[in-house]
Amino acid sequence: MSWNLVCLSKNRGGLGVLDLAEFNKALLAKWVWKFSDSPDAMWRTVVSGGLQGRRQRFLPLPKPSRCSSQVWKVIHRVGTPLSSVIRWRLGKGDRIRFWTFHWCGSGPLMTVYPELFEIASNKDGMVWEFWNDSEHGGGWTFHLQRRLSNVEFLQYTQPYCVITNFRIMEAEEDAPIWILTPSTGFNVNSVYLWWVEDRPFNGGVARKAHQIWNCKVPTKVRFFLWLAYNERLLTRAYRAIWRPGENSECPLCEQSLETVRHLFCECSMAREVWSKLGHVVGRAWNPDTLDQLWELGCRLSRREDRSIRSKVLQTLVPAVMWAIWRGRNDKIFVGTSVSPEGIWEGAKGSMSTWGCYCAGAHSVQVEQNALFVS
């Protein structure tokens, strides 16, 4: 099982397990934010002076030297990508770099208008250096290395139109805004989710996982379903990967290789159990893959319906899968005989129990050709 998958949130197909390495980086990122948000703090003055010999009042963080502590080197490495999720609110303009900081428009001007940035003469200048006070309320002036051609002049007017609505406010300080949670400000959890949720994931598995974790069944059964749909159940075929030579036949039918798909969809004993469920719900039930099995279960439960009956219907497919898995384990580890009728009786017991305690029904009775919920 991939650790990246396990650490993804449940809505994206993972288990939501905390990645301690990434969470530690998120905690260190808090100091990056404090460095930017607390320009007058004593510790910030000491850090800036010790690293560069002068007080630095803005991001990026001072570059660590060879004599810098390992902690500061890690903080600097963590803080480098954070500039992409920080937007600045313009005040005096003495803490914001005109070209490289995101303070107007959809991003930093250097990335939105790279051609114009190439011919800029003051690439590291602060915002206040580009502002000119005048009788008409002030205006912006771009410092360029040469005159513009007609095509470049059109490119010059685009960023000017973007910043024309911004003005230097001498009475206010420049302040960073945390883009991920602008209403509540910076928090460590938003950094952690931003890093972890940026990992690639399977959208189809994520949709199934979201429905699995909302299913009205016990938690251990939800975890079992999650393993099944990710094909990570410890079947004999899965064990044969690192234990070659062991018996890998299906313990129920003893005819084919025991994979997750075979155990729940292709096995002759499992098909008999699914046909019994089909008689109860009044429709043909012969899934060939786990995806088909999931689609049939979703249609059956009508996810938009929040009635108690719909919640009980959500438990039918998990109950049958759980009964098949328990019957399979009983035959392997206990040595008991297993039959479709026995598996079906176990599934009906789970349906009744889960329907009452998990879905909120008073009673659930599964007859040969009907399901009664009250």
C-alpha positions as CSV (number, residue, x, y, z in Angstrom):
1,M,0.0,0.0,0.0
2,S,1.4,3.4,-1.0
3,W,2.1,5.7,1.9
4,N,1.1,8.6,-0.2
5,L,-2.4,7.0,-0.7
6,V,-2.8,6.3,3.0
7,C,-2.0,9.9,3.9
8,L,-4.5,11.3,1.4
9,S,-7.8,12.6,3.0
10,K,-10.8,10.3,2.9
11,N,-12.5,12.5,0.3
12,R,-9.6,11.8,-2.1
13,G,-9.5,8.1,-1.6
14,G,-7.0,7.8,1.3
15,L,-7.3,7.0,5.0
16,G,-6.5,10.4,6.3
17,V,-3.5,9.2,8.3
18,L,-1.3,12.1,9.4
19,D,2.1,12.3,7.5
20,L,4.4,13.3,10.3
21,A,7.2,14.4,8.0
22,E,4.9,16.8,6.1
23,F,3.2,18.0,9.2
24,N,6.5,18.8,10.7
25,K,7.3,21.0,7.6
26,A,3.9,22.6,8.1
27,L,4.8,23.5,11.6
28,L,8.1,25.0,10.4
29,A,6.1,27.0,7.8
30,K,4.5,28.8,10.7
31,W,7.8,30.5,11.4
32,V,8.0,31.6,7.8
33,W,4.6,33.2,8.2
34,K,5.7,34.9,11.5
35,F,8.8,36.2,9.8
36,S,6.6,37.9,7.2
37,D,3.8,39.0,9.5
38,S,5.9,40.3,12.4
39,P,8.4,42.8,10.9
40,D,9.2,44.5,14.2
41,A,9.7,41.4,16.4
42,M,13.1,41.2,18.2
43,W,13.7,37.6,17.1
44,R,13.2,38.6,13.5
45,T,15.7,41.4,13.7
46,V,18.3,39.0,15.3
47,V,17.7,36.3,12.7
48,S,17.9,38.8,9.7
49,G,21.0,40.5,11.1
50,G,22.8,37.2,11.9
51,L,22.2,35.8,8.5
52,Q,22.8,38.8,6.2
53,G,24.3,41.5,8.4
54,R,21.2,43.8,7.9
55,R,17.6,43.8,8.8
56,Q,15.4,42.3,6.1
57,R,11.8,43.5,6.3
58,F,10.2,41.2,3.7
59,L,10.1,37.8,2.1
60,P,11.8,35.8,0.7
61,L,13.6,34.6,3.8
62,P,17.3,35.5,4.2
63,K,19.4,32.9,2.5
64,P,21.2,30.7,5.1
65,S,25.0,30.6,5.1
66,R,27.2,27.7,5.7
67,C,27.4,28.5,9.4
68,S,23.6,28.7,9.8
69,S,21.8,26.2,11.9
70,Q,20.2,23.1,10.4
71,V,16.8,24.2,11.6
72,W,17.0,27.5,9.8
73,K,18.2,25.8,6.6
74,V,15.1,23.6,6.8
75,I,12.8,26.6,7.5
76,H,14.3,28.4,4.5
77,R,13.7,25.3,2.2
78,V,10.1,25.0,3.5
79,G,9.4,28.7,3.0
80,T,10.5,28.9,-0.6
81,P,7.2,27.5,-2.1
82,L,5.0,29.4,0.3
83,S,5.3,32.7,-1.6
84,S,2.8,31.2,-4.2
85,V,0.0,31.2,-1.6
86,I,0.7,34.6,0.0
87,R,-0.9,37.7,-1.4
88,W,0.0,41.1,-0.1
89,R,-2.3,44.0,0.9
90,L,-0.7,47.2,-0.3
91,G,0.1,49.9,2.3
92,K,3.3,51.9,2.3
93,G,4.8,49.6,-0.3
94,D,8.1,49.2,1.6
95,R,7.8,45.5,2.2
96,I,6.5,44.4,-1.2
97,R,8.6,43.8,-4.2
98,F,7.0,45.2,-7.3
99,W,7.7,42.4,-9.8
100,T,8.2,39.3,-7.7
101,F,5.4,39.5,-5.1
102,H,1.7,38.8,-5.6
103,W,0.1,42.1,-4.6
104,C,-2.2,42.7,-7.6
105,G,-3.9,40.8,-10.4
106,S,-3.8,37.0,-10.6
107,G,-0.2,36.6,-9.6
108,P,3.3,38.2,-9.5
109,L,3.8,40.6,-12.4
110,M,7.0,38.8,-13.4
111,T,5.1,35.5,-14.1
112,V,2.0,37.1,-15.7
113,Y,4.1,39.5,-17.9
114,P,7.5,37.8,-18.4
115,E,8.4,39.7,-21.5
116,L,8.0,43.1,-19.8
117,F,9.9,41.8,-16.8
118,E,12.9,40.9,-19.0
119,I,13.4,44.6,-20.0
120,A,12.7,46.0,-16.5
121,S,15.7,47.9,-15.0
122,N,14.7,47.5,-11.4
123,K,13.8,43.9,-11.0
124,D,14.1,43.8,-7.2
125,G,12.6,47.2,-6.6
126,M,10.0,47.8,-3.9
127,V,6.5,49.0,-4.8
128,W,7.0,52.5,-3.4
129,E,9.9,53.1,-5.8
130,F,7.4,52.8,-8.8
131,W,4.9,55.3,-7.3
132,N,5.1,59.0,-8.2
133,D,3.1,61.6,-6.2
134,S,1.5,64.2,-8.3
135,E,-1.2,66.8,-8.3
136,H,-3.7,64.3,-9.7
137,G,-3.3,61.8,-6.9
138,G,-0.2,60.0,-8.0
139,G,0.5,57.3,-10.6
140,W,2.7,54.4,-11.5
141,T,6.0,54.5,-13.5
142,F,7.7,51.4,-14.9
143,H,11.5,51.6,-15.0
144,L,12.6,50.0,-18.3
145,Q,16.0,49.5,-19.9
146,R,14.9,50.8,-23.4
147,R,12.0,52.3,-25.3
148,L,9.1,50.1,-26.2
149,S,8.0,48.9,-29.7
150,N,4.4,49.1,-30.7
151,V,3.8,45.5,-29.7
152,E,5.5,45.9,-26.4
153,F,3.6,49.1,-25.7
154,L,0.4,47.0,-25.8
155,Q,1.9,44.6,-23.4
156,Y,2.9,47.6,-21.2
157,T,-0.7,48.9,-21.0
158,Q,-2.0,45.6,-19.7
159,P,-0.2,45.5,-16.4
160,Y,-0.7,49.3,-16.0
161,C,-4.5,48.7,-16.2
162,V,-4.1,46.0,-13.6
163,I,-2.4,48.2,-11.0
164,T,-4.1,51.5,-11.8
165,N,-6.7,50.8,-9.1
166,F,-4.0,50.5,-6.4
167,R,-2.6,53.4,-4.4
168,I,0.1,53.8,-1.9
169,M,-1.3,54.2,1.6
170,E,1.2,56.0,3.8
171,A,-0.8,55.5,7.0
172,E,-1.0,51.7,6.6
173,E,1.6,48.9,6.7
174,D,1.9,46.3,4.0
175,A,0.3,43.0,5.3
176,P,0.4,39.5,3.9
177,I,-2.8,37.6,3.2
178,W,-2.9,33.8,3.4
179,I,-4.7,32.8,0.2
180,L,-5.6,29.2,1.3
181,T,-7.8,30.5,4.2
182,P,-8.1,34.3,3.8
183,S,-11.1,34.6,6.2
184,T,-9.4,32.9,9.1
185,G,-5.7,33.7,8.4
186,F,-2.7,31.4,8.5
187,N,-3.1,28.0,10.1
188,V,-0.8,24.9,10.1
189,N,-3.6,22.6,8.9
190,S,-4.1,24.5,5.7
191,V,-0.4,24.2,4.8
192,Y,-0.4,20.5,5.5
193,L,-3.5,19.9,3.4
194,W,-2.1,22.0,0.6
195,W,1.1,19.9,0.4
196,V,-0.5,16.5,1.0
197,E,-3.6,17.0,-1.2
198,D,-1.3,18.2,-4.1
199,R,-0.3,14.5,-4.6
200,P,-1.9,12.8,-7.6
201,F,-4.9,10.6,-6.9
202,N,-7.5,8.5,-8.8
203,G,-10.7,10.4,-9.2
204,G,-12.8,7.2,-9.6
205,V,-11.4,5.7,-6.4
206,A,-11.9,9.0,-4.6
207,R,-15.6,9.1,-5.4
208,K,-16.0,5.5,-4.2
209,A,-14.0,6.3,-1.0
210,H,-16.2,9.3,-0.2
211,Q,-19.3,7.1,-0.4
212,I,-17.6,4.2,1.5
213,W,-16.8,6.4,4.5
214,N,-20.4,7.8,4.5
215,C,-21.9,4.3,4.4
216,K,-24.0,3.3,7.4
217,V,-21.9,0.3,8.4
218,P,-19.3,-0.3,11.2
219,T,-15.9,1.4,10.8
220,K,-14.1,-1.9,10.4
221,V,-16.4,-2.8,7.5
222,R,-15.7,0.6,5.8
223,F,-12.0,-0.1,6.1
224,F,-12.6,-3.6,4.6
225,L,-14.5,-2.0,1.7
226,W,-11.7,0.5,1.2
227,L,-9.1,-2.3,0.9
228,A,-11.3,-4.2,-1.4
229,Y,-11.9,-1.4,-3.9
230,N,-8.2,-0.6,-3.8
231,E,-7.5,-4.3,-4.4
232,R,-5.4,-4.6,-1.3
233,L,-7.2,-7.3,0.5
234,L,-4.9,-10.2,1.6
235,T,-6.2,-12.7,-0.8
236,R,-4.2,-15.8,-1.8
237,A,-3.2,-14.2,-5.1
238,Y,-1.9,-11.1,-3.2
239,R,0.0,-13.3,-0.8
240,A,1.6,-15.2,-3.7
241,I,3.5,-12.1,-4.7
242,W,5.9,-12.5,-1.8
243,R,5.2,-16.1,-1.0
244,P,5.4,-18.0,-4.3
245,G,4.5,-21.6,-4.2
246,E,1.7,-21.3,-1.8
247,N,-1.8,-22.4,-2.7
248,S,-3.5,-19.5,-4.5
249,E,-6.8,-21.1,-5.5
250,C,-10.1,-19.6,-4.3
251,P,-11.0,-21.4,-1.1
252,L,-14.8,-21.2,-1.9
253,C,-14.9,-22.7,-5.4
254,E,-11.4,-24.1,-5.6
255,Q,-11.3,-23.5,-9.3
256,S,-9.5,-20.2,-10.1
257,L,-6.9,-17.8,-8.7
258,E,-8.2,-16.0,-5.7
259,T,-8.1,-12.3,-6.6
260,V,-10.4,-9.6,-5.2
261,R,-12.4,-9.6,-8.4
262,H,-12.8,-13.3,-8.5
263,L,-13.7,-13.6,-4.8
264,F,-16.6,-11.1,-5.0
265,C,-17.7,-11.2,-8.6
266,E,-16.6,-14.4,-10.5
267,C,-16.7,-17.1,-7.9
268,S,-19.6,-19.4,-8.4
269,M,-20.5,-19.4,-4.7
270,A,-20.5,-15.6,-4.6
271,R,-22.7,-15.4,-7.7
272,E,-25.3,-17.6,-6.0
273,V,-25.3,-15.2,-3.0
274,W,-25.7,-12.1,-5.3
275,S,-28.6,-13.8,-7.1
276,K,-30.3,-14.2,-3.7
277,L,-29.9,-10.5,-3.1
278,G,-31.3,-9.9,-6.6
279,H,-34.5,-11.7,-5.6
280,V,-34.8,-9.5,-2.5
281,V,-34.4,-6.2,-4.4
282,G,-36.3,-7.3,-7.5
283,R,-33.7,-7.0,-10.2
284,A,-31.0,-9.1,-11.9
285,W,-27.7,-9.0,-9.9
286,N,-24.7,-10.4,-11.8
287,P,-21.8,-8.1,-11.4
288,D,-18.6,-8.9,-13.4
289,T,-16.4,-6.3,-11.8
290,L,-16.2,-4.3,-8.6
291,D,-17.1,-1.2,-10.5
292,Q,-20.3,-2.7,-11.7
293,L,-21.0,-4.0,-8.2
294,W,-20.5,-0.5,-6.8
295,E,-22.7,1.1,-9.5
296,L,-25.5,-1.3,-8.8
297,G,-25.3,-0.6,-5.1
298,C,-25.4,3.2,-5.7
299,R,-28.5,2.8,-7.9
300,L,-30.1,0.7,-5.3
301,S,-29.6,3.1,-2.4
302,R,-30.5,6.3,-4.3
303,R,-27.8,8.5,-2.7
304,E,-30.0,11.6,-3.0
305,D,-32.7,10.0,-0.8
306,R,-32.0,10.5,2.9
307,S,-34.8,8.2,4.1
308,I,-34.2,5.4,6.6
309,R,-35.0,2.8,3.9
310,S,-32.4,4.3,1.6
311,K,-29.8,4.2,4.4
312,V,-30.6,0.5,5.0
313,L,-30.3,-0.2,1.3
314,Q,-26.7,1.2,1.5
315,T,-25.8,-1.7,3.8
316,L,-26.9,-4.5,1.4
317,V,-23.8,-4.7,-0.8
318,P,-21.3,-4.2,2.1
319,A,-23.2,-6.9,4.1
320,V,-22.9,-9.5,1.3
321,M,-19.2,-8.7,0.7
322,W,-18.5,-8.9,4.4
323,A,-20.3,-12.2,4.7
324,I,-18.4,-13.6,1.7
325,W,-15.1,-12.5,3.3
326,R,-15.9,-14.0,6.7
327,G,-17.1,-17.2,5.1
328,R,-13.8,-17.4,3.2
329,N,-11.8,-16.8,6.4
330,D,-13.8,-19.4,8.4
331,K,-13.0,-22.0,5.8
332,I,-9.3,-21.2,5.7
333,F,-8.5,-20.6,9.4
334,V,-11.3,-22.6,11.2
335,G,-11.9,-25.3,8.6
336,T,-15.7,-25.0,8.7
337,S,-17.7,-25.9,5.6
338,V,-19.2,-22.9,3.7
339,S,-22.3,-22.8,1.5
340,P,-24.1,-20.0,-0.3
341,E,-27.0,-20.4,2.1
342,G,-24.7,-20.0,5.1
343,I,-23.1,-16.9,3.6
344,W,-26.6,-15.5,2.8
345,E,-27.8,-16.0,6.4
346,G,-24.7,-14.2,7.7
347,A,-25.4,-11.3,5.3
348,K,-29.0,-11.1,6.4
349,G,-27.9,-10.9,10.0
350,S,-25.5,-8.1,9.2
351,M,-28.2,-6.2,7.3
352,S,-30.6,-6.4,10.2
353,T,-28.0,-5.4,12.8
354,W,-26.5,-2.5,10.7
355,G,-29.9,-1.3,9.6
356,C,-31.0,-0.9,13.3
357,Y,-27.8,0.4,14.9
358,C,-26.2,2.3,12.0
359,A,-29.0,3.4,9.8
360,G,-31.5,4.2,12.5
361,A,-34.3,1.7,11.6
362,H,-36.5,0.1,14.3
363,S,-36.4,-3.3,12.6
364,V,-35.1,-4.8,9.4
365,Q,-36.4,-8.1,8.1
366,V,-35.0,-9.7,5.0
367,E,-37.4,-12.3,3.5
368,Q,-36.9,-14.5,0.4
369,N,-38.3,-11.9,-2.0
370,A,-38.6,-8.7,0.0
371,L,-37.0,-6.3,2.4
372,F,-39.1,-4.9,5.2
373,V,-37.9,-1.7,7.0
374,S,-39.8,0.0,9.9
